[in-house]
């Protein structure tokens, strides 16, 4: 299944880390990831149900652990990376590895420059994170960059407008029920696969089960209400602590993890 084949078909799946085991909520165990890929292959072959595999953050496990499992099944993926973090810490992929990713048939696209939430950026910072990250990736890798996924899932119309000006054609967000167009840019939702995602839950999302999507939408509405009460900054600090995300945040900010 090529990136082009899956670009506009079916559910878009988002992964962050693939490890044998981890306490991080968004780290999918290698065995679970392999089973999910097997299911994707079976659904595509037997039911014509397709999905697209994507990764955020450009972390080593996506290359070392996920890469061979993808290759074994002939599945290509999209790696959304932050060029400002590439090679800065052992946790992040380097430019030579990203070139290997491209050579293997995968796609490398933008996740913003340094993973700063784009909704919190000034106009100048937003231009740099959106347009600057695209230019840097294209210059360093020699490949076309037309897609960007939203760091932290944060987005609004101002951010989409900036992405449109920067030349992106598709923006990926964290709400899997979204499929719309704003300012001439396709805004596409993704399902965030978690450590605890069961194979049955996974299949329902790949098949875009209406009830499963409705439940996720209701949870998202509740989360927005909580954020409205406590504020996005406090919510994010609590979220990092509860999910085990602090290691990435430390690496992103150049602190020892």
C-alpha positions in Angstrom: 0.0 0.0 0.0 1.7 3.2 -1.1 1.4 6.6 0.4 -0.3 7.9 -2.7 -2.8 5.0 -2.7 -3.8 5.8 0.9 -3.5 9.6 0.7 -7.2 10.3 0.4 -8.8 6.9 1.3 -10.0 5.6 4.6 -8.9 6.5 8.2 -5.6 8.2 8.8 -3.8 6.6 11.7 -1.3 8.5 13.9 1.5 6.8 15.9 4.2 8.4 18.1 6.5 5.6 19.4 6.8 1.9 18.7 8.6 0.1 21.4 8.7 -3.4 23.0 7.2 -1.8 26.1 6.8 1.7 27.6 4.7 3.6 30.2 4.0 6.4 27.6 0.3 6.4 26.7 1.0 7.0 23.0 3.7 4.3 22.7 2.3 1.3 20.9 4.0 -2.0 21.8 5.8 -3.6 18.8 3.6 -6.7 19.0 0.4 -4.6 18.9 1.8 -2.6 16.0 2.6 -5.7 14.0 -0.9 -7.1 14.6 -2.5 -3.8 13.5 -0.4 -3.8 10.3 -1.6 -7.4 9.6 -5.2 -6.3 10.1 -4.7 -3.4 7.7 -3.3 -5.7 5.1 -6.2 -8.1 5.5 -8.9 -5.4 5.4 -7.3 -3.8 2.3 -7.1 -7.2 0.5 -10.5 -8.7 1.6 -12.8 -5.8 2.2 -11.2 -2.9 0.2 -10.9 -0.9 3.5 -7.8 1.2 3.4 -6.0 3.3 6.0 -3.0 5.5 6.0 -0.1 5.1 8.5 1.5 8.2 9.8 4.1 9.0 12.6 4.6 12.2 14.5 7.7 13.7 16.1 10.5 11.9 14.1 11.6 9.6 16.9 14.1 6.8 16.6 11.6 4.0 17.4 9.6 4.9 14.3 12.7 4.2 12.2 14.3 1.3 14.1 11.3 -0.6 15.3 8.4 0.4 13.0 10.4 0.5 9.8 11.2 -3.2 9.5 7.6 -4.2 10.4 6.3 -1.9 7.7 8.8 -3.2 5.1 7.9 -6.8 5.8 4.3 -6.1 4.8 5.0 -3.7 2.0 3.3 -0.8 3.7 4.6 2.7 3.4 4.0 5.5 5.8 4.3 9.3 6.3 6.8 10.6 8.8 5.8 14.1 10.1 8.9 15.6 11.6 10.2 18.8 13.2 13.2 19.9 11.2 14.3 22.1 14.1 14.7 19.0 16.3 16.3 16.7 13.7 19.5 15.3 15.0 19.5 17.6 18.1 19.0 14.7 20.6 19.6 11.0 20.5 15.9 10.6 20.7 15.3 12.2 17.3 16.1 11.0 13.8 19.0 12.6 11.9 19.0 13.8 8.4 20.8 10.7 7.0 18.1 8.5 8.5 15.4 10.6 7.0 17.0 10.2 3.6 16.9 6.5 4.2 13.2 6.7 5.1 12.6 8.5 1.8 14.7 5.9 -0.1 12.5 3.1 1.4 9.4 4.7 -0.3 8.0 6.6 2.7 7.1 10.2 2.8 8.6 12.9 5.1 6.4 15.9 5.8 6.2 18.7 8.3 5.2 18.7 12.0 6.1 22.3 12.5 9.6 23.6 13.1 10.1 22.7 16.7 6.8 21.2 17.9 5.6 24.5 19.4 1.8 24.7 19.5 1.0 26.8 16.4 -2.0 28.4 18.1 0.3 30.0 20.6 2.7 31.4 18.0 3.0 35.1 17.1 2.4 35.9 13.4 6.2 35.8 12.8 6.6 32.5 14.7 3.7 31.0 12.8 5.3 31.9 9.5 8.6 30.3 10.6 7.0 27.1 12.0 4.7 26.6 9.1 6.5 27.9 6.0 10.1 27.7 7.4 9.7 24.1 8.4 8.5 23.2 4.9 11.4 25.1 3.2 13.9 23.5 5.5 12.7 19.9 4.8 12.6 20.5 1.1 16.1 22.0 1.1 17.7 19.3 3.2 15.8 16.3 1.7 15.1 17.4 -1.9 11.6 16.1 -1.6 8.2 17.9 -2.0 6.5 18.8 1.2 2.8 19.5 0.9 1.4 18.2 4.2 1.7 19.3 7.9 0.3 17.7 11.0 -0.6 19.9 14.0 1.8 19.8 17.0 -0.3 18.8 20.0 -3.4 18.7 17.8 -3.8 22.5 18.3 -5.3 24.4 15.4 -7.7 27.1 14.4 -8.5 29.1 11.3 -5.6 31.5 11.8 -3.3 28.5 11.7 -4.9 27.0 8.6 -4.7 30.3 6.8 -1.0 30.4 7.6 -0.5 26.9 6.3 -2.4 27.8 3.1 0.0 30.8 2.6 3.0 28.5 3.2 1.9 26.3 0.3 0.5 23.2 2.1 -2.3 21.3 0.5 -3.3 19.1 3.4 -3.4 19.8 7.2 -3.8 16.8 9.6 -5.5 17.3 12.9 -6.3 15.0 15.9 -10.1 14.7 15.5 -10.7 11.6 13.3 -14.2 12.6 12.3 -13.0 15.8 10.6 -12.8 15.9 6.8 -13.3 19.4 5.4 -11.7 22.2 3.5 -10.7 25.6 4.8 -8.9 28.4 2.8 -8.4 25.9 0.0 -6.6 23.5 2.3 -7.9 20.0 3.1 -8.2 19.5 6.8 -8.1 15.8 7.6 -8.7 14.1 10.9 -6.5 11.3 12.3 -7.0 8.6 14.9 -4.3 8.7 17.6 -3.4 5.1 18.3 -2.6 4.5 22.0 -0.8 1.8 24.0 -4.1 0.6 25.3 -5.9 0.6 21.9 -7.4 -2.9 21.4 -7.5 -4.6 18.0 -11.3 -4.5 18.1 -11.2 -0.7 18.8 -8.6 -0.3 16.1 -10.7 -2.1 13.5 -13.8 0.0 14.3 -11.8 3.2 13.7 -10.2 1.9 10.5 -13.8 1.1 9.3 -14.9 4.5 10.5 -17.6 3.0 12.7 -20.1 5.9 13.2 -20.8 5.1 16.9 -17.1 4.9 17.7 -16.5 8.2 16.0 -19.4 9.8 17.8 -18.1 8.6 21.2 -14.7 10.1 20.4 -16.3 13.4 19.4 -18.3 13.5 22.7 -15.1 13.0 24.7 -13.4 15.7 22.7 -16.2 18.1 23.5 -15.8 17.3 27.2 -12.0 17.8 27.0 -12.5 21.3 25.4 -14.8 22.2 28.3 -12.1 21.2 30.8 -9.5 23.2 28.9 -11.9 26.1 28.9 -12.0 26.0 32.7 -8.3 25.2 33.6 -6.6 26.8 30.6 -4.6 25.2 27.9 -1.2 25.6 29.6 -2.2 23.9 32.8 -4.1 21.2 30.9 -1.0 20.4 28.9 1.2 20.2 32.0 -1.3 17.8 33.6 -1.6 15.8 30.3 2.2 15.4 30.0 2.4 14.1 33.6 -0.5 11.7 33.2 0.6 10.3 29.8 4.3 10.1 30.3 5.0 12.8 27.7 7.5 14.7 29.8 10.5 12.8 28.3 9.7 14.2 24.8 9.1 17.7 26.2 12.5 17.6 27.9 14.3 16.5 24.7 12.4 19.1 22.6 13.5 21.9 24.9 17.1 20.6 25.0 17.0 19.5 28.6 18.5 16.3 29.9 15.9 13.6 30.0 
